[in-house]
Amino acid sequence: MKGTAPTAAPVLPIRGRFRPLGLGDVRITGGFWAERQSVNAGASLAHIEHWLEREGWIRNFDLAAGGDIAGERRGREFSDSEVYKFLEAMAWEIGRTGDAGLESRFRAVVWRVAAAQERDGYLNTKFGRPGQQPRWSDLEWGHELYCVGHLLQAAVARARTRPGADDGLLEVARRAADNVCETFGPDGIDGVCGHAGIETALVEFARVTEDERYLGQAALFVDRRGHGRLSDVEYGREYFQDELPVRQATVLRGHAVRANYLAAGAADVAVELKDASLLDAVRTQWTNTVTRRTYITGGQGSRHQDEAFGGDWVLPPDRAYSETCAGIGSVMLAWRLLLADGDSRYADLIERTLFNVVSTSPAADGRSFFYTNTLHRRELGTEPDADRPSIRAAASLRAPWFEVSCCPTNVARTLASLTAYVATSDDEGLQLHQYVPGTVAHRRPDGRVLSVTVATEYPHDGEIRVRVDSDDEHPWTLSLRVPGWAAEGATVTVGGETRPVAPGYFTAQRTWRRGDEVCLSLPLAPRFTYPDTRIDAVRGCVAVERGPVVLAVESVDVPGLDTVDELRVDTSRPPALVDGRVTVRFRRVRPAEHDWPYLTAPAPVVDEDPVEVPLVEYHAWANRGPSTMRVWLPQ
Amino acid sequence: MKGTAPTAAPVLPIRGRFRPLGLGDVRITGGFWAERQSVNAGASLAHIEHWLEREGWIRNFDLAAGGDIAGERRGREFSDSEVYKFLEAMAWEIGRTGDAGLESRFRAVVWRVAAAQERDGYLNTKFGRPGQQPRWSDLEWGHELYCVGHLLQAAVARARTRPGADDGLLEVARRAADNVCETFGPDGIDGVCGHAGIETALVEFARVTEDERYLGQAALFVDRRGHGRLSDVEYGREYFQDELPVRQATVLRGHAVRANYLAAGAADVAVELKDASLLDAVRTQWTNTVTRRTYITGGQGSRHQDEAFGGDWVLPPDRAYSETCAGIGSVMLAWRLLLADGDSRYADLIERTLFNVVSTSPAADGRSFFYTNTLHRRELGTEPDADRPSIRAAASLRAPWFEVSCCPTNVARTLASLTAYVATSDDEGLQLHQYVPGTVAHRRPDGRVLSVTVATEYPHDGEIRVRVDSDDEHPWTLSLRVPGWAAEGATVTVGGETRPVAPGYFTAQRTWRRGDEVCLSLPLAPRFTYPDTRIDAVRGCVAVERGPVVLAVESVDVPGLDTVDELRVDTSRPPALVDGRVTVRFRRVRPAEHDWPYLTAPAPVVDEDPVEVPLVEYHAWANRGPSTMRVWLPQ
């Protein structure tokens, strides 16, 4: 890729099965994701900036620059990272749209951050100044390296979208990264950060700067972890993946965000260093996590207590944690493995997670967010206080901000860079992984341009029409992902011929001419989905899905009922599309009341006349006020 | 009761439907509970003392007395309470058996505690000395009043078992109680303790000392709570029941131990002050908690995160919290309501909780304990470290001690005073609530003596023979509890006549003569039990019970199988008794492996030949090494 403008994408591995395309190659011109990107740009970024200022998390940098921060600093120990994620989101957004107003806001924040950096490159508002805890004195909980990681990611985004910009962010990041390498290098502190994240960042920073020192430091962090260098904590060392070396682990465990970030970093290191056994360990972890520890939404993490994965098959829908950031971490990990291996299952999980976790978090107006994404709400929630940060997992509806507010900024940076996850290239041609209306136009290193336009209303219509826009003398291969959920009924029409296709990548190698068209047709009839019998918590239940979208029953759609828990789904008839909404037939049961809820015979239930209830797309639930909701429907 | 020796019982209300009998009236001479009392006396008390010394929690008092404690003190902020609970357990045990060796150990610990008391009566090793946090500066988490509560309970136990003893404990307690009244009285600090417990203790202390000032202080604490006097915490004010006044609450919520202790204290205050509406509020809370928020074992509290009740019907068996101390708190509450109302449902819950929670915690040898009592263990556990305290809820097997070690001492004081929960009296006669082999001999205030001997192997045999040992000219009423689980098949034989009896109290008023006999026969055939359909987490499952005892399948009883999760119970045949063990027929399923655990059709399973598996009494599980276990068996 040398000699051309840098690819404006978050992850640019040196090798792998697929090569990323960037914001300059792909455009999303409408539909589900364009709408979310628009709300993100038009509402969420300003909302985030407002709260970062209101809570004093940007001002912390001013205080640190003034030297007068001890006692005045506000926010948790990782609040700097929210400012960096906000910078990263703005950088991608500026790269995507060239928004001049955003450019000046971006520069203003960079300037305030830069002013707080110390002479030796150290940058953190929480530690090291008079009256503060010493630097690196609390690796378990201090999040200093984690924060540097997000600073580097912001700088990477900027360098790839505005190479050579004179804002200074890249230099700030370089000095911070150098400080990390000096402090934690082979002869430095023999430690790791309680929260992974620096690993991916250092690898990407090495890719941006072409300085292998950062890669070496990332590899060192990956290999140091898992040997009990961190102190034991209440949740056990598993919490920060320090109980077992990455190379020996067979499944993700502990804190779900940390686990995904670490695995993503290990994958990055493995790819750069051609470390096949390390990559293989990450693959195994991913496979076991997806087959045994992942919600139907793609969500990960069952436990509130430690925001952690449960054991295999422990996937309770009520009080599911499924943190938004764990979903984003899972997308980060799956994307790296997709680039490395080219296996469509990774893209399947990305699709599922984007539609059902990442897009669930923000409200329709982009001004409030779910931190956790439960699959079952039993009680009507209450509107969170609009004027103060919510406790992260306590809000029953989307909240404007949290005392731990990692999710809003993480969603913002993900939506702003989402275009980069749509398509890739390789020596043979183009691969389309996610279906959005828009264009893909890729100039190859050899100068050939391959371009297509995609027309679709996916995921609300299964027709995906891919029209070739480039004339090329040479044959090339167009690859279209057939999702795993489309195991039956998917067809592709090319050259007038229609044939069934199986999950994986449909590939057509041709000498494509402008106007040639491939039409992928995915079966979008709504369907019942049955859980593996080992998932105890949803025994006897079914879910309803349509394409990659998980549906739910929400009490606002059931007149006269505050709880959806009295509904029993009738699976003798498949879910139907009625006026564009997936509709299911239920019977209502009225449980008898007893002195004691454990009975000598199965509890008698009263069946009433069936009712037809339209379901809501899970990502859109709770946008109409307090409600109860279920994804898993008892039969 | 005036004019006689004090009744040696933990709870002596001024009025109520039933009057407690004490350790002097009731003897347990054999069977299930005698064995546990013997292990408690012979092993657990010494084990507890060993760990209290080893961890320095008694030495904290020495350090405090020496004035040199800051920086040296060990243990959590509530460790003093473990010393007090140990004193209480010893006091009951001395009262029960007159053990002289224990008497000298008791006095030695009292002396060390007393030496640490400050001039004004304040007594806590964690606060108030130079270098320590100021007294009462952290009502949310400091546990100072909670600790005083346990000090008072120890003094109450001592005063009722060794009235007039010269050890000084009663005076230490009185000075501490006076200090609380001075500090938190109507003109004092307008606060409550984050952990309830002082309320029951002050009421009982008022009963012992006949000083109503302590009762008034208890009433003040009960009414102060629920108005947000405590700061908000991550778990919300519900955590310490400060979000809603006791009089307005309709169900127990928040931290399950705190909730039960508070409700017990409110019941005490209501009974003493004839506060009918307060007692009614507690009754309602109990009923809703038992019908919607209680495990089949009697266990309470679903959540690890905040050791709290879940919402209605949220009773996951895996990672059930069901803290041992919450079970004990539930027994405390139910006992107070039983004394007040005379409703057998309270005694039913006490029985269930004693057999399935309280007796589950200690190992057979009395030297390790469950802190939480899960109803489903998916993975083989590991033996906890014998040489250091376990993290409270992390141990997969019983652990010798915990950094928060409330449960061992709580079990010890409960077992040592268990005799007091067996029987009561009223103006009409005697009531037997729990069936143990032994004697009940009660001298009434009018001098008449009513006495019976109970012969039974309950809960392993349903025959309970009650023989009258006293001759009395006047008729009196013998009442026997027929448990709620014995709704069908219970009979009573009296005067040669056998007839069916329904749950509640069977009563027979007669002019009883020595040698008269009543035989209650309870149906002890093992049975399947079905959950209310609203308990989502155990849909499609059954449990097996025998009498009041919950059973479980444990992997050590299934040759060749490490997991019990592949077993499906055959409910077409009732559980059988084979060689004295309850045995159930299972089929084994071998789930198919998939890339993704959510399927388009119900997962095919492979049925194999049925296997007959003996179940284990739940309280006895995990006594044979690491195992997996289920109470709820999928059909």
Interface residues (C-beta under 8 A of the other chain):
Chain A: E234 G236 T287 V290 T291 R292 T294 I296 R303 H304 Q305 G310 G311 D312 W313 V314 P316 P317 D318 R319 R345 D348 H376 R378 E379 I391 A394 G484 A487 E488 R527 F528 T529 Y530 P531 D532 T533 R534 I535 D536 A537 R539 G540 C541 A543 D565 V589 P591 E593 H594 D595 W596 P597 Y598 L599 T600 A601 P602 A603 V605 P634
Chain B: E234 G236 T287 V290 T291 R292 T294 I296 R303 H304 Q305 G310 G311 D312 W313 V314 P316 P317 D318 R319 R345 D348 H376 R378 E379 I391 A394 G484 A487 E488 R527 F528 T529 Y530 P531 D532 T533 R534 I535 D536 A537 R539 G540 C541 A543 D565 V589 P591 E593 H594 D595 W596 P597 Y598 L599 T600 A601 P602 A603 V605 P634
